[in-house]
Amino acid sequence: MPAPTTEPTDDLERGLDTLAEALHPGASALFITGAGVSADSGLPTYRGVGGLYDDRDTDDGVPIETALSGPMFRTRPALTWRYIHQIEAACRGASPNAAHRVIAALERHLSRCWVLTQNVDGLHARAGSRNLIEIHGTVHRLHCTACAWSDTVADYAHLPPLPTCGSCGAVIRPEVILFEEALPADASRVYERELARPFDVVVSIGTTAVFPYIAQPMWTARRRGALTVEINPGRSHVSAAARLRLETGAATAFTSLAGRLGLADRPGT
């Protein structure tokens, strides 16, 4: 895909002014978020689902993408659960930061506002976002692999290394998408429905956008002439699609946006 010219972004303040002007009450916006949004909440920025491991194999001698895959879960669920527990432990105790809170406030400020997130930590929902597409699921919802049992949990502190269903004894799992698994049907339907309606502004925040379904909204919006913005200290697979690049962290950018837009950032909401 040819790379369109990206506008200069050496002036961060001017870029934030431009974005704030575009986020007026009559506008529609899609915020696409990755691990960089939760970094200011103290969470690690994962490589894939499990970047706690950087470029190393797991302690079991297999790549993290293999350990956290659908085939591995079906054959060796205890091994997959070992690393699911580690990911949840890294998320435990984290609270929404300014980026999560201001994005939630923008849902009330704009005529139409959606969040498409790869994150499984649940922080957007805790911050108050309701128009939310958790395309990779969340660690906080559990379901049985054999019967209809399901539950929502705050954390895994009470779970054994290999959790099983109290109703039927089968292995349970979190409602997250493992490697080599299909995206969730419900979230995919909402994704397709909302992307069929043009957004005035599409903002990619804290993600490398390596997955095509994460990159697609930026490229589609760019072709339609919408304002496309990337908020990321580094470059990504959608940097060339961004008309405006803001090389800063998510919390810093959204704190500044809140001030420009007169939005309250209320910790704990």
N, C-alpha and C positions, 0 to 999 in steps of 0.2 A: 504494500500500500504506500503510495507516495507521501512523503512527509511535507505537510503545508508549513508555511512560514509561521513561526511563533513570535508574538509581539515581545519587545524587550521588557524585562522585568527587573532591571537593576535597581529600580526605585520601588522598594517594597511598600512604602506608604502610599504612593500613587496607585499601585496595584490594588491595595486594600480599599482605597477610595473608589476605584472603578467597580470592584466586586460589590461593595456596599451599595453603590448607586443602582446596580442591576438587581439587587435583592429588595426591591420596593414591594409594598403590600399587594400589588396586582400581579406580581410575577409568579412563575412556577419554577421550582428548582429540584434537582436530584443531587443528593450527596452520596458519593461512592466512597466507602471507608474501608481501610485495611488496618493492619497491626500498628502502624504509626500513630493512629488516632488514640489507641489505648496505651501507647508508650508513656505518656505523661501521667497515667494512673499507676505506673510502676510495672506494667506487664512487659515481658520480653517481646521483641519483634521476631516472629517466627519465620523460619525457612519452611515454606509450605505450612502444614498444620503444626509441625514440631520443630521449629527452628531453635528451640532450646539447645539443639545439638550441633548448630552451625554446620560444618561439613563433615562431621564425624559420624561413624556408624553408632548405633545404640550399644548399650552394654551387652546386648545379646548378639552382637556381630552382624546385624542387618541394618540397612539404611532405614531411617525413620519413616520414609514413605512406604516401605515394605511392612514395617511393624504396625503402622497405622493404616492398613489397607483392608478392604472388604474381604479378600481371600484369606488374609492372615487371621482376621477375626473369626471367620467361619471354621478354620482349622485349629487355631491356637488362640482362643479368646483370652486366656490368661496373660499371654504376652502382649496383646494389643491393649488390654486393660491396664497393664503396668504403665504404659506411656500415656494413656488417657488420664490416669490418676496424676501423673506428673504435670500434665498440661493444666488440669483443674487446680492443682496445688499452686501453680504459678499465678492463676487468676484469683485465688481465694483472698478475700479481704480487700480487693481493689474497689475503688469507688469511681463513679463517673467524674471526668475532669471537665474543664471549661469547654472543650470542643464538643463533648457529648451534650452538655447542658444547653449550649447556645444553639446547636442544631435542633434540639428539641423545642427550644423557644421559637425558632424560625418556622416550625410547623404551625404555630399559632399566628405568626406574623405574615406569612405568604399566602397567596390564594390557593396554592397547591404545593406540597412539599413531601418528598419521599426520601428515605434512606435505604440504600442498597449496601449491606455490609457483609464482608467475608468473616468478620470476627465472631467467635463462638462464646465470648465472655458475658454476653447479656447486658453490657453497660449502656448501650443505647436505650434499651427498654427501661432500665432503671432510671435513666435520666429523664424519661417521659416521652420518648418518641413512640408514636403509635402507628404511623404510616411507615412500617419497617419491614424490609425484606431481608430476613436472616438466611441468606442463600446457602450457607454452610451449616445452618442449624445452631443449636446452643447446648452447652454442657449441662445446663440446669434442668432440662427435661429428659426423663428416663422412660424407657418402655421395654416391655418383655419381648423377646424374640419369638415367643411361641403363643402367648395368649394376649388378651386385650388390656392387661394391666399397664398403667402408666402413672407417672407422678412428676411433680416439680419439686426440686430440692434447692436449698440455698448453697450447699456445698457437699463434698463427698466425705466429710470427716467421719461419718457413721458407716460408710460402705466398706465391706471387706475387699481384699485384693481382687477377687472374682465375684462380683455381685450376682445373685440369683433371685428369681421371682418367688415371693412368699406364697403366691397362689398356686403355681404349677411346677416350680423348681428349675425352670429353664434359665439360661443366662439372660441378663438384662443388659441394655446398652444406652448410652446417651443419644439423643436425637441430633447427632452431628454426622456430616458426610465424610466418610473415610475415603482414602485414595482408591480409585478404580470403582467407585460407586456413582450412581446417577444422582443428579441434583434432586432435591425434594420436589414432588409434584405440585404441592400447594404453592410453595414459594416461586416455583418456575412459572406457574400460571399468572401470579400477580406481576412478576417481572415482565412477562410478555405483554400483559394488559397495559401496564403503565408506560412501557417503552413505546408502545404503539401511539401514545399521545405525546406530542412534542413538549419538551421542557424549554423554557427560556434560558435557563442557566443549568449547566452540569458541572459539578465540582468533584474532582478526584483527590482524595486526601489520604496520605500516608500508606499508599499501596504501590507495589511494583506493577500491578495490573497484568500479571503474567497469564491469567486465565482469560480466554477470549470473551466470555460473558461479562467479565469485569471491564475489559477494554472497550467492548462494543458501544456502550452508551456515549462515550466520549467521541468516538469516531463518527457515530451517527449524528450527534448534535453538531459536530464541526461541519459536516456536509450540509446540514440544514441551516447553517448560519447562526446558530445559538452561541451564546458566550460559553466557552469551555475554559475551565480553570483547573490548574493543578497546584495543590498545596503540598509540598514535599521538599525536604532539604536536598534530596538527590534526584536524579533522573530516573524515568521509568519507561515502560512500554507505551504509555500514552503521552509522554512529554511533547512529542511532535504534534499531537492533536490539540494541545492546549493553546488557546489564543493568549492566555495569561498564565504565567508561571510565577508562583510565590514561593521562594526558596526559604521556607521557615517551618517550624513545627506547628502541629495542628492547634494545640492549646493557645499558643501565642497568637496565631492568626485569628482564632475565633474570639479571643478576649478583645482584640482590637476591633473586630467587626461588631461585637456587642456594643462597644462604646460608640461607634459611628452610627449604629442603627437605633440606639436608645433602648436596647433589650436588657432586661435584668438577667444577670447570671447568678442564680441562687443555688449555692452548694447544698447538697442534700436532697434536691428535688428529683 
